[in-house]
Amino acid sequence: MEKRTAFATLSRFRAEFYECLNGRGDALFELAGALLCTEGPVRTLVDLALAPEHRRGHGALYGGLNNGRLGVARLRRTLAGLPLPKAADGRLVLAADVSPWLRPDAATAPDRSFCHTYGRGEGRHQMIPGWPYSVVAALETGRTSWTAPLDAISLGPGADVAAVTTAQIHDLVERLIAAGQWTDGDPYVLIVLDAGYDAPRIAHLLEGLPVEILGRMRSDRVLRRPIPPRVYDPKGGRPPKHGGEFVFGDPDTWGTEQAVTVTDTRLYGKATARAWDRLHPRLTRRAAWLDHDGPLPLIEGTVIRLRVERLPSGGENKPVWLWWSRTGATRADIDRCWQSFLRRFDLEHTFRMIKQTLGWTKPRQRSPQAADRWTWLVVAAHTQLRLARPLAADLRRPWEKPAEPNRLTPARVRRGLRNLRAKMASQRVHPNLPAPAPGAHRAPRTVVRQRVKKSDASSPPVRHAPARPTTRRAPSHGARGRKAFPPTDRVPACRRVGYSAPAAARTCSPSMITGSFADTATAATSPPKPL
């Protein structure tokens, strides 16, 4: 029953995805099929035109990407309505991150921005021109390389990452609520962010939605404690707006933590989490808060410090500082927060898979619009891999270890998708020849006839009899009144209809006989005559 449900869900998504392709839909749909079924990583875009699933030429491939139309709004609603992974308590956990499509050599490509990269070239932090994309995906529980990408937006030059991500998350949460993924009484949706985002500001902008923000902070941050109770001072003066400082790098300013948890892990040893309640950043009227109307808000939250005993790579185990948008955290909330943050790194596996295996950043597109269409085709292809996860067989290599059916990686699921695709209902993707333009000149059709070479000018061409034993048919007369079959005295005995060579014919060499013995059928009494 589970496989039947998964098969029906995958078929419905493929049909809905085809309906989202408004212009050059057949070419784009076949391109997505070739992307899924091609053996090995995608090296170049034109290689997909050689796949059996792509029945058009390479011109249709580039034409679909450059001039096709894709209903992004409908595809986003379709992705929000699919079955999504949830945490143990039924909570949706979403992760947002930026991944660049580097284009350093495309000097004339519009809308390029400087993208932060690390490990490229000399293994250091660099700013490379390219197209950055903000991606939001749903996370699973446990150690896995699977995520569910739900949205992708290109960041233009000079874009405010926090503002764009806030609008992206706001629209996504509304689509999830409209699709029935969250109802009243369900746990709030948890949004996990990395250190590049301003988590307190995003939490303030998303106020009013059923979401919680969990973001990592740099280790050099300084937060403030709550406002202390007002004490009468005979000297007067303005009451304080902030409490004492909480310096991440100074343990003397930490004070007594609210809760402490210790968890034994297999990879990291003992993981110790300490939490302090009601800490907020001190805001000033500059940068993002320059045009804020009214008094600056106090955005309070819970600070969690995570320290592990060791790292699997053997590196230095530096502490991780997290900021949670809720207050009054319990021990269970602390463990849930830092464990959910560790699942955020699964999104890095998704980025690596769609770049190295599906070839997301391999094409050298000229326009950002074509890059957006290709990005959504990659998102739709990855979604089909996720839906086909319970159905795919483990086509492992001889040197790979066997895996359980539900524990296959996206690359191993992709190997068996060609066999699975043949069982699904295919859409109308037959190649259509373009109709001629009105008034266009149509070239006359040229009929090529085969010219028969005659061995003798006075004799008509010889017609071969069928290979199977037959009886001689009545001769038919041509246009000029002569018979279609030539006279028997002009044809060798071994070529006559109804003749079978005796044993003496085995001594004849091929040079003595014109034709073949394949036309002979029944026995005869006269021996063959050499030519």
C-alpha positions in Angstrom: 0.0 0.0 0.0 2.9 2.4 0.8 4.5 1.8 -2.7 1.1 2.2 -4.4 0.5 5.5 -2.6 4.1 6.7 -3.4 3.6 5.8 -7.1 0.3 7.7 -7.3 1.9 10.7 -5.6 4.8 10.7 -8.1 2.5 10.3 -11.1 0.3 13.2 -9.9 3.3 15.5 -9.4 4.6 14.7 -12.9 1.2 15.5 -14.4 1.0 18.8 -12.4 4.6 19.7 -13.3 3.8 19.2 -17.0 0.8 21.6 -16.6 3.1 24.2 -15.1 5.1 24.3 -18.4 3.2 27.0 -20.4 5.6 27.5 -23.3 7.7 24.9 -25.0 6.4 22.5 -22.4 7.3 19.3 -24.2 10.9 20.3 -24.7 11.3 21.3 -21.0 9.5 18.2 -19.8 11.8 15.9 -21.9 14.8 17.9 -20.6 13.8 17.2 -17.0 13.4 13.5 -17.9 16.8 13.3 -19.5 18.2 15.1 -16.4 16.8 12.3 -14.2 17.7 9.3 -16.3 21.1 10.2 -17.7 23.8 7.8 -16.4 26.4 9.5 -14.3 26.9 13.2 -13.5 25.8 15.9 -15.9 28.9 17.4 -17.4 27.5 19.6 -20.1 24.0 20.7 -21.0 24.1 19.5 -24.6 24.9 16.0 -23.5 21.3 15.7 -22.3 20.1 15.9 -25.9 21.7 12.5 -26.5 19.6 10.8 -23.8 16.8 8.5 -25.0 14.3 10.4 -23.0 15.1 13.6 -25.0 13.7 12.9 -28.4 14.4 16.4 -29.8 17.6 18.0 -31.1 19.9 20.2 -29.1 18.3 23.3 -30.6 15.0 22.5 -28.9 16.9 22.1 -25.7 18.4 25.5 -25.7 15.2 27.0 -27.2 13.2 25.7 -24.3 15.5 27.2 -21.7 15.9 30.5 -23.5 12.3 31.1 -24.7 10.1 28.7 -22.7 7.6 29.7 -20.0 7.2 28.1 -16.6 4.4 28.8 -14.1 6.5 29.3 -11.0 3.6 30.3 -8.8 1.7 27.1 -9.6 4.8 25.0 -9.2 5.4 26.5 -5.8 1.8 25.7 -4.7 2.3 22.1 -6.0 5.5 21.7 -4.0 3.8 23.0 -0.8 1.0 20.4 -1.2 3.3 17.4 -1.4 4.0 15.1 1.6 6.8 16.8 3.6 9.1 15.3 6.2 8.4 16.3 9.8 10.1 16.0 13.2 9.1 13.5 15.9 6.6 16.0 17.4 5.0 16.6 14.1 6.7 19.9 13.6 7.9 21.3 10.2 11.5 22.2 10.2 12.7 24.5 7.4 16.2 25.6 6.6 17.2 28.6 4.5 20.6 29.2 2.9 22.2 30.9 0.0 24.1 29.0 -2.7 25.9 30.7 -5.6 26.0 30.0 -9.3 29.4 31.3 -10.0 29.9 33.1 -13.4 33.3 34.8 -13.1 34.0 34.6 -16.9 30.6 36.0 -18.0 31.5 39.7 -18.1 28.4 40.7 -20.0 25.9 38.6 -18.0 23.4 40.9 -16.3 22.5 40.9 -12.6 25.7 39.4 -11.3 26.7 39.9 -7.7 29.7 39.1 -5.6 29.2 35.7 -3.9 31.1 34.6 -0.9 32.9 31.3 -1.4 35.4 29.3 0.5 37.8 26.5 -0.5 37.9 27.6 -4.2 41.4 27.8 -5.6 43.8 28.5 -2.7 41.3 27.4 -0.1 40.4 30.8 1.4 37.5 33.2 1.6 36.9 34.9 -1.8 34.2 37.0 -3.4 33.4 35.6 -6.9 30.9 37.2 -9.4 27.8 35.0 -9.9 24.1 34.6 -9.4 23.3 33.8 -5.7 20.1 31.9 -5.0 18.2 31.7 -1.7 16.8 28.2 -1.2 14.4 27.1 1.5 13.9 23.3 2.1 12.2 21.1 4.6 14.5 19.0 6.8 14.2 15.4 7.9 15.1 13.8 11.2 18.2 11.7 11.7 21.4 11.5 9.7 20.4 11.7 6.0 21.3 13.5 2.8 17.6 14.1 1.8 15.8 17.4 2.0 12.7 18.7 0.3 13.4 22.0 -1.6 10.3 24.2 -1.6 11.4 27.5 -3.0 14.4 29.2 -4.8 14.8 32.9 -5.4 17.6 34.7 -7.2 19.2 37.6 -5.2 19.8 40.6 -7.3 22.8 43.0 -7.0 22.6 45.0 -3.7 19.7 42.9 -2.4 19.0 42.9 1.4 19.4 39.2 2.2 17.3 39.4 5.4 14.5 41.3 3.7 14.3 38.9 0.7 14.5 35.8 2.9 11.8 37.2 5.2 9.5 37.7 2.2 10.4 34.3 0.9 9.6 32.5 4.2 6.4 34.6 4.7 5.0 33.5 1.3 6.1 29.9 1.8 4.5 29.6 5.3 1.2 31.0 3.9 1.3 28.4 1.1 1.9 25.7 3.6 -1.0 26.8 5.7 -3.2 27.0 2.6 -2.2 23.5 1.6 -3.1 22.1 5.1 0.5 21.4 6.2 -0.1 23.5 9.4 -3.4 23.9 11.3 -4.3 25.6 14.5 -3.0 23.6 17.5 0.0 22.2 15.6 3.6 23.1 16.8 5.0 26.2 15.3 7.2 25.9 12.2 10.9 26.0 13.1 13.1 28.1 10.7 16.8 27.2 11.0 19.4 29.8 9.8 23.1 30.1 9.6 25.3 32.9 10.9 25.0 35.0 7.7 21.4 35.9 8.6 20.3 38.5 11.2 18.1 36.1 13.2 16.6 38.7 15.6 15.6 41.0 12.7 14.0 38.1 10.8 12.1 37.1 13.9 10.8 40.6 14.3 9.7 40.9 10.6 7.9 37.5 10.8 6.0 38.4 13.9 2.4 37.2 13.6 3.2 34.0 11.8 3.3 30.6 13.5 7.1 30.3 13.2 10.1 30.1 15.5 13.5 31.3 14.4 16.7 29.5 15.3 19.9 31.0 14.0 23.6 30.8 14.7 25.5 33.8 15.9 29.1 34.7 15.7 31.3 34.1 18.7 32.2 37.8 19.1 28.6 39.1 19.6 27.5 41.1 22.6 23.9 40.9 23.8 22.0 42.7 26.6 20.1 41.3 29.5 16.5 42.3 30.4 15.8 45.7 31.9 16.4 45.5 35.7 13.7 46.5 38.1 13.5 50.3 38.6 15.0 51.5 41.8 14.3 55.0 43.2 17.2 57.2 42.7 17.1 60.6 44.4 19.4 62.0 41.7 16.7 61.3 39.1 17.6 60.6 35.5 16.2 58.5 32.6 15.5 54.8 33.4 17.8 52.4 31.6 16.6 50.7 28.4 18.9 47.7 28.5 20.4 45.5 31.2 24.0 44.4 31.6 26.1 43.0 28.8 26.4 39.4 27.9 29.7 39.0 26.0 30.1 35.7 24.2 33.8 35.7 24.6 33.9 36.6 28.3 32.6 33.9 30.6 32.6 36.3 33.6 29.6 38.1 32.1 27.5 34.9 31.6 26.2 34.5 35.0 24.0 31.5 36.0 22.5 29.6 33.1 18.8 28.8 33.0 19.1 25.2 32.0 21.9 22.7 31.2 21.7 19.4 29.3 24.3 16.7 28.6 23.7 14.2 25.8 25.9 11.2 24.7 26.4 11.0 21.0 28.2 8.5 18.8 30.1 10.9 16.6 30.7 13.9 18.9 31.0 12.3 22.3 29.3 14.3 25.1 27.3 17.3 23.9 26.8 20.0 26.6 24.2 22.7 26.0 23.8 25.7 28.3 20.9 28.2 27.9 20.4 31.8 29.1 16.9 33.3 28.9 15.7 36.8 27.7 18.8 38.2 25.9 18.4 40.7 23.2 20.7 42.7 20.9 21.1 46.5 21.3 19.8 48.1 18.2 20.9 51.4 16.8 19.4 53.6 14.0 21.8 52.6 11.3 22.0 50.0 8.6 18.8 48.0 8.4 17.1 50.0 11.2 17.9 53.4 9.7 14.3 54.0 8.3 12.5 52.3 11.2 9.5 54.2 12.4 8.9 54.6 16.1 11.1 53.4 19.0 13.5 50.5 18.3 12.1 47.1 19.5 13.5 44.8 22.1 13.8 41.4 20.5 14.3 38.9 23.3 15.2 35.3 22.9 17.1 32.4 24.4 20.9 32.0 23.8 22.2 28.4 23.7 25.9 27.5 23.9 26.7 24.0 22.4 30.0 22.4 23.1 30.9 18.9 22.0 33.7 16.6 23.2 35.3 15.9 19.8 34.7 16.4 16.1 34.6 13.5 13.6 37.2 15.3 11.4 39.6 15.7 14.3 39.5 19.5 14.1 39.2 22.0 16.9 35.8 21.7 18.7 34.8 25.4 19.0 31.6 26.2 20.7 28.5 27.0 18.7 26.2 29.9 19.8 22.5 29.7 18.9 19.7 32.3 19.3 16.1 31.1 19.6 13.2 33.5 19.2 11.2 32.0 22.1 11.8 32.5 25.9 11.2 30.2 28.8 13.0 27.3 27.3 12.9 23.9 28.9 15.5 21.1 28.8 13.5 19.4 26.0 13.4 22.7 24.0 17.2 23.1 24.3 17.9 19.6 23.0 15.4 20.0 20.2 16.9 23.3 19.1 20.5 22.2 18.8 19.6 18.8 17.3 17.5 20.6 14.7 20.4 23.0 13.9 22.7 20.0 13.2 20.2 18.8 10.6 20.7 22.2 8.8 23.9 20.8 7.3 21.8 18.3 5.3 21.0 21.2 3.0 24.7 21.4 2.2 24.4 17.8 0.9 21.5 18.8 -1.3 23.6 21.7 -2.8 26.4 19.4 -3.5 24.2 16.8 -5.1 22.3 19.2 -7.4 25.6 20.8 -8.4 27.9 17.8 -8.9 25.3 15.1 -10.0 22.4 17.0 -11.6 24.7 19.8 -13.0 22.8 22.8 -11.6 25.7 25.2 -12.2 27.2 23.5 -15.3 25.3 25.4 -18.1 26.7 28.7 -19.2 23.4 30.6 -19.6 23.5 34.2 -20.8 20.3 35.5 -19.2 19.1 35.3 -15.5 15.7 34.2 -16.8 17.1 31.1 -18.5 19.1 30.4 -15.3 15.8 30.6 -13.3 14.1 28.1 -15.6 17.0 25.7 -15.3 17.0 26.1 -11.5 13.3 25.2 -11.3 13.8 22.2 -13.6 16.5 21.0 -11.2 14.2 21.5 -8.2 11.4 19.5 -10.0 13.9 16.7 -10.8 15.1 16.5 -7.2 11.5 16.4 -6.0 10.8 13.4 -8.3 13.8 11.7 -6.9 12.5 12.2 -3.4 9.0 11.0 -4.3 10.5 7.9 -6.0 12.6 7.0 -3.0 10.3 4.2 -1.7 10.0 2.8 -5.2 13.5 2.7 -6.5 15.6 -0.5 -6.4 19.2 -0.5 -5.1 21.3 -0.7 -8.3 24.6 -0.5 -6.4 28.0 -0.8 -7.8 30.1 -4.0 -7.0 32.2 -2.0 -4.5 29.3 -0.3 -2.7 27.7 -1.6 0.4 24.0 -2.7 0.3 21.5 -0.2 1.7 18.0 -0.5 2.9 15.3 0.5 0.5 14.4 3.6 2.5 18.1 4.6 3.1 19.2 5.1 -0.5 21.0 8.3 -1.4 19.6 10.5 -4.1 22.3 9.4 -6.5 21.5 5.7 -6.1 17.8 6.4 -6.5 18.5 8.2 -9.7 20.2 5.0 -11.2 16.9 3.1 -11.1 14.6 5.9 -12.2 14.8 5.0 -15.9 13.2 1.6 -15.2 10.6 3.2 -13.0 9.8 6.0 -15.5 8.8 3.4 -18.1 5.9 2.3 -15.8 4.5 5.7 -15.2 1.9 7.4 -17.4 3.8 9.5 -19.8 2.6 13.0 -20.9 2.2 14.1 -24.5 5.8 14.7 -25.3 6.0 13.7 -29.0 8.1 15.9 -31.2 5.8 18.3 -33.2 7.1 19.8 -36.4 6.6 23.6 -36.6 3.9 24.6 -39.0 5.0 26.7 -42.0 4.5 30.4 -41.7 1.6 31.9 -43.6 2.5 32.6 -47.2 5.8 30.6 -47.0 6.9 28.8 -50.2 6.7 25.0 -49.8 9.3 23.2 -51.9 7.9 20.5 -54.2 8.3 17.0 -53.1 11.0 15.1 -55.0 10.4 11.4 -55.5 13.5 9.3 -55.9 13.0 6.2 -58.0 15.5 3.3 -58.1 17.0 2.7 -61.6 17.3 -1.0 -62.5 20.4 -1.9 -64.5 19.6 -4.4 -67.2 22.1 -7.2 -68.1 20.7 -7.4 -71.6 19.1 -4.6 -73.5 16.7 -6.9 -75.2 15.4 -8.7 -72.0 13.4 -7.1 -69.2 14.7 -7.2 -65.6 14.5 -10.4 -63.7 12.2 -10.6 -60.8 13.0 -12.8 -57.8 10.5 -15.2 -56.5 9.7 -15.4 -52.8 12.0 -17.4 -50.5 9.3 -19.7 -49.4 8.0 -22.6 -51.6 5.2 -21.3 -53.8 3.4 -22.3 -57.0 3.9 -20.4 -60.2 1.5 -17.6 -60.6 -0.2 -16.6 -63.8 1.9 -14.1 -65.7 0.8 -10.5 -65.7 1.2 -8.3 -68.8 3.0 -5.0 -68.7 2.0 -1.7 -70.3 3.5 -2.8 -73.6 1.9 -6.2 -73.7 4.9 -8.4 -72.8 4.9 -10.8 -69.8 6.4 -9.8 -66.5 8.2 -13.1 -66.3 11.0 -13.6 -68.9 11.0 -16.6 -71.2 12.4 -19.7 -69.6 15.1 -20.2 -72.3 16.7 -16.9 -71.3 17.0 -17.7 -67.6 19.3 -20.3 -66.1 17.7 -23.5 -64.9 18.7 -22.8 -61.3 16.8 -19.4 -61.6 13.5 -20.9 -62.8 10.5 -20.9 -60.6 9.7 -24.3 -59.3 13.3 -25.7 -59.8 15.4 -27.4 -57.1 19.0 -28.3 -57.9 20.0 -31.9 -57.7 23.2 -33.2 -56.1 25.3 -32.3 -59.2 24.6 -28.6 -58.5 26.7 -28.8 -55.3 29.8 -28.9 -57.6 29.0 -25.6 -59.3 31.0 -22.6 -58.3 29.4 -19.3 -57.6 31.1 -17.8 -60.6 29.2 -20.2 -62.9 25.7 -19.2 -61.7 24.1 -15.8 -61.7 21.8 -15.2 -58.7 21.1 -17.3 -55.7 19.7 -20.6 -54.8 17.3 -18.9 -52.3 14.6 -18.7 -54.9 14.4 -22.4 -55.6 11.6 -24.5 -54.0 10.6 -27.8 -55.5 12.5 -30.6 -57.3 13.3 -30.9 -61.1 14.8 -33.5 -63.3 17.2 -31.6 -65.6 20.7 -30.6 -64.4 21.8 -27.0 -64.3 23.4 -25.6 -67.4 26.6 -23.5 -67.0 26.5 -20.0 -68.4 
